[in-house]
Every structure is written in C-alpha cells, then in structure tokens.
Amino acid sequence: MANYTNMELLKFLLFEVHPISSLFKYERFAHLNEEQAWMMIESAKLLADQEMAPYFKEMDETPAKYDGKGNVLTHPALQKIIATAAEQGWIGGSALFEHGGMQLPEMIFGTAHHLFQAANNGVQGYLGLSAGAAGLITSFGTIEQLEKYVPKIYSGEWQGTMALTEPQAGSSLTDISTNAKQLNNNEWLIKGQKIFISGGQHEACSNFIHLTLARIEGAPAGIKGISLFIIPKFRPTVEGTLEYNDVYCAGDFQKMGQRGYATTHLSFGDNNNCIGYLVGEPHKGLSYMFQMMNGARISVGLCAASVAMAAFQSSLQYCKERPQGRMPSEKDPTKPPIHIIHHADIQRMLLTQKAIAEGAISLGIECNKLYDLSHACNKEDRTKHLLLLEILTPIVKSYPSEQGSRAAALAIQTLGGYGFTTDFPVQQHYRDLKIMSLYEGTTGIQAIDLLGRKVVMENGKALELLIEEIKTTIDAANLFNELKSETEMLNNELSRITWVLKHISQYALEGNMEKYLADATVFLEMMSYTVIGWQWLKMALKASEQLALGGIAPNKKTFYEGKIHTCKFYFKYEMPHAAACSVTLLSESSLTSVSNFELFN
Ligand SMILES: Cc1cc2nc3c(=O)[nH]c(=O)nc-3n(C[C@H](O)[C@H](O)[C@H](O)COP(=O)(O)OP(=O)(O)OC[C@H]3O[C@@H](n4cnc5c(N)ncnc54)[C@H](O)[C@@H]3O)c2cc1C
C-alpha cells in the first residue's frame, strides 16, 4: 500500500514542535502520557491502513447513490468502518469521561482523524460529523437530550449531521426559512428543506440526528431569529420504540469528489409530522452552531492538508521510481535515463507540495492544541488561547483548502500524463480536495470573517497576541545563524501586515465597508503566507535545536535537515507571494467594485 502520510512528521509535530506533554499537567488530561498518546495514534494508523485506505478508490468508483426511495446506498464496507472506529473511540473519544468519552485532547483525536482523512477522506467525514453533532448536544442540550442521543451517536449506530444550508441560504444563513411552530413545552413542528447535507440518511446507520437550524414562528428577522433543533429521522418514544419522524431524503448530489460521502437533500415535515426538539434557548441557534462550525473548520482545513499530504506521498514515490531524461550537462544518449527526482523542476514541485502539506498540518495541530488548552486551563489563559484560535480559524480552514488544491495539482504534474489517469490516486486527491474551499464557509466568507471580524475583535487583541506569538518564535530562531534570513523576512512580513491594515482601515473608518472588505481574500492570502511561514520557522527552529545537541542517528539527522531545507524553500519560493498581495492591497483602485457588469462581457 502506498504511503499516505509520514508518521515521523507526526511524532515531530506532536512531541517536539507543539509538545503535547504540556497538556498533561492539566487535570483534564492528567490521565495521559506521551507513550499512551503515541500508542493511540499508532492504533488509529492501523485502522486507517486496514479498514479505510483499501476502499479509497472503490468508494470513488462506486459512489454513494440515492435509491429513489428515501435512502442513500453507500459502500458495503462503510457500516463496519463506522462501527469499528466508534468502538475504538474515534467518534466520542474527546468527550469527557462523564459524557461517555475518553477525555482525549484534540491533539490526539485530530491527529488520528488526520490519518483517516489522508487514508480515505470521505469516510472520516461521517465520523467527524457525528462527533461534532454529539458535542453540540452535550454543550447546549439538556441532560435528557444528552442521554437520549449522544451514546447512540458515539456507538456509531446513529449518525449525527449538521443541517444548515437551504436552497436560498448557503453562505448567508440569515436567510434560513425552515420553520418551527411550538406544539408544547418540548416539541416543535418543523417544515422546510435542507440541501447538501453530508452524511444524511444513508444505509450504514440506523438513525440520523440532524442538528438543524430553523426559525421559530414570529422570530426576529436575521441571525438573531435562528434556533437550533435536534431532528431525528426516527424519534425515540416514551415506550422506548422509534417512530418515523417525517424526515425524508428526497435525493442526493453526485459530485466531482468525495463521491463515497453521501450528500443529501432532506425534506422535513412533508406530512406535517416532523417534530424538532429545541436545543438551549430560542433564537440562539447560530451562536451554538458556531461551536460545531468552528470545530468543523479546523477539521476541514486539516482534511485538506491531509489529502494534500497523501497526494504528495504518491508523487514522491513516483518521482523516485520513474526514469526519464538526463541531467542538462549529460550529453551522452547511451547513458541510462535518471529518475525524475533528479530534475530541478521536479524538486521544486515536490518541495512546494511538502511545504504546503506539512506547514498546513503543523498549523492544524497548533490550532488543536489551542483548543485543548482553552478547555483545560484557567480563565485568564483561556481568553488568550480562544482569541488566538479565533484569528487562526479562517486561516487554518482556507490556506490548506486553497493551497492544498495547488499542491495536489502539482502532484498530478509530477506524474506527467499518468497523473491524469485513474491508474494513480493523485487525480482523486485533486478532485476530493476541491470541496474543502467550499463547505464550512467558502474562502470568500473566511476572508470576510478574518478582516471584518477577527482582526478587529477586542480592539485588535487577537492579532496583537498572534504577532506576539510569532515574535517569540522569531526571537528563539534568531539564536541560529542559519535561520537569520528567515527570521528577518518573517519580521518584515509582520510589519507589512500592520502597515497594510493601517492603510485599509481608513476605508472602514470612513464608513466605506465595501472598499474595506473588497480585497479581503487577498488579505487572507497575505496573512496565511505569514502564518505558515511561522509554522515553518517553528519546525526549523526545533530541528536546529536538535541538530545542535548532536549525537543523532543519521536518518534522524536527515529528517531534521529536511525540515530546515523545506523552511528555507518556503521562505524563498512561497513567502514572496505575501509581498505581492500587499501591492494589490495598497493600491487605491477599486477594480472589483464595478457596477457596470457589461465590463465582464
Ligand atoms: C459536497 C457538499 C457537502 C456539504 N455539506 C453540508 C452539510 O453537511 N451541512 C450544511 O449545512 N451544508 C453543507 N454544504 C453546503 C455548503 O456549506 C455551501 O455550499 C456553502 O456554504 C456555500 O453556499 P452555496 O453553495 O449556497 O453558495 P453561495 O452562498 O451562493 O456562494 C456562491 C459564491 O458567492 C460567494 N459569496 C456568497 N456570499 C458572499 C458575500 N457576502 N461576499 C462575498 N462573496 C460571497 C461565495 O464565496 C461563493 O464563491 C455542503 C456543500 C457541498 C457541495
């Protein structure tokens, strides 16, 4: 079986770059140690190897498909995969003991999910959705709701979903129109349509718990009138039986990627018999849902990074084995061809993929650690970790999604014509990856979130904290002469962010929000390059520290040297894009705010 990730990298990130051991001093994680953490990651790898990777291609070739009768037919292996993953704790493992979990940090849970995502990204989607839905019920539901739904979701018998999108309300959830009419204290009659619902009503689970956004009759317009409901496909009765709850799967969507992962159209209340159960207070649904959405955004980003990693691993293997051509200085045609990994252009494409995939995985683990710390530590530190997580979320979601697609395209390119064929998996990685920049908020929406909300929140405190964190890494890396040019460049990028923000903030101060946000995506891109540069500097710093200690085995030495080499590559080939973004951002012209659409003809 081809490699789809690099276990040595995961060890390096978990134990050296973002040391997980710093979590174990907190009560919440005191039952764990490094050895146990790694054993769990290794057991997840086994599961990914044995139960997920073997079906990656098959699930693409025999996609999930609507049966015309309200069900989506999925690959026969899916039921066992979900059940086995559930049994091993990969749905409910991060929940507290008292809620039936193993109280695992996201650093472990998320890294295990990275393995599933790299092995077979669609399959991980089913598990991730269930984990998120159960987490939402646990955080905001009643004890009764928790007891009724969460254990069944954690056991893998029931599937959790998130049902937000409607035909007229995708990016703009303000426009949700699914309706809820109160029947009694606990029950609400639901009517409406939801589209694009992942993991909805397939064959591998016996019930579906849709965490659904709807508008209570008479609620205020806009997001302040949206409430969150639990809507099961089959509602549990007081007698302990299950009763059909009038949630009909009206069809599915056939897609260019993630074809084994069911995407459904759900119709609630066609027969006026769909009951929803309110979660928390009325009209606060969107703020509750943000818990699941924020978690899902980190997970989607990590998924994109994981798929890019899998494509890179295939590409690397191919380049080491494919003989083609000779070095430019070799004029003798009788000499045998060399493996293409010798060619500089191939090395450029491999290093670009490595820089994107590993940099993005590192950022995903950094975010998971911030999440863990925010749940484990005292109130003061919690605010800091949460603010950092807030500002990094649009970046951890969008950088891997956008740049991961570029990396997967390069993986195809390194294979030449074979990359375009279904004989190799890289074209599937490329197709699967595209969705990551669309769901859980498109890149455009992430950009508006970053510039419109996150950089200004708490008077710019989140950005201030992020800059402080990056400067701490720069100071430490400055002790190593070989990293001086990278530290200098990263420092300049921080000044550039401040300078650009000062420049564009004037539009916001003038009340011209359209102009302020017009190039939000370019700003997101600029900040993303800087943040990934920070991750690379962190990795190079740790590698330099280890090399300075000496006495390292040759293969480990090469591993560390590879980190420094890739860091230098990133700063030479990728980081300059940030400066290009700033040129666009500092330009006064408003080319993207035209009102005469004839200009596009
Ligand atoms: C395979 C798949 C699985 C999905 N799974 C789920 C799921 O499980 N649950 C769920 O609820 N939803 C799910 N979705 C829906 C997904 O979240 C939406 O498709 C996404 O949020 C975009 O909404 P839309 O498709 O309506 O596009 P639109 O919102 O119409 O966006 C179209 C384009 O306009 C841009 N745009 C929109 N508004 C603005 C703005 N204000 N400023 C600038 N640009 C803007 C967008 O960035 C995008 O480029 C899924 C979608 C797919 C395709």
The ligand as a Gaussian input file, in Angstrom:
#p B3LYP/6-31G(d) Opt

LIG

0 1
 C      -20.443000      18.288000      -1.002000
 C      -21.065000      19.296000      -0.099000
 C      -21.301000      18.980000       1.216000
 C      -21.913000      19.902000       2.071000
 N      -22.226000      19.543000       3.361000
 C      -23.009000      20.379000       4.104000
 C      -23.548000      19.947000       5.368000
 O      -23.247000      18.853000       5.850000
 N      -24.372000      20.786000       6.025000
 C      -24.721000      22.007000       5.529000
 O      -25.490000      22.699000       6.170000
 N      -24.229000      22.440000       4.346000
 C      -23.389000      21.660000       3.620000
 N      -22.903000      22.087000       2.401000
 C      -23.258000      23.405000       1.930000
 C      -22.069000      24.356000       1.905000
 O      -21.739000      24.755000       3.202000
 C      -22.476000      25.524000       0.993000
 O      -22.466000      25.024000      -0.325000
 C      -21.544000      26.705000       1.126000
 O      -21.700000      27.301000       2.382000
 C      -21.791000      27.752000       0.047000
 O      -23.163000      28.032000      -0.102000
 P      -23.824000      27.987000      -1.566000
 O      -23.469000      26.709000      -2.178000
 O      -25.242000      28.337000      -1.427000
 O      -23.050000      29.109000      -2.370000
 P      -23.344000      30.669000      -2.312000
 O      -23.528000      31.093000      -0.909000
 O      -24.394000      31.002000      -3.291000
 O      -21.953000      31.248000      -2.812000
 C      -21.595000      31.316000      -4.195000
 C      -20.334000      32.188000      -4.306000
 O      -20.639000      33.506000      -3.828000
 C      -19.702000      33.899000      -2.836000
 N      -20.391000      34.730000      -1.847000
 C      -21.574000      34.470000      -1.241000
 N      -21.882000      35.460000      -0.388000
 C      -20.861000      36.339000      -0.423000
 C      -20.573000      37.565000       0.254000
 N      -21.383000      38.064000       1.171000
 N      -19.420000      38.202000      -0.055000
 C      -18.560000      37.698000      -0.959000
 N      -18.783000      36.546000      -1.631000
 C      -19.901000      35.879000      -1.363000
 C      -19.201000      32.594000      -2.239000
 O      -17.916000      32.765000      -1.637000
 C      -19.179000      31.688000      -3.445000
 O      -17.973000      31.862000      -4.132000
 C      -22.253000      21.186000       1.571000
 C      -21.981000      21.506000       0.249000
 C      -21.410000      20.582000      -0.594000
 C      -21.186000      20.958000      -2.037000

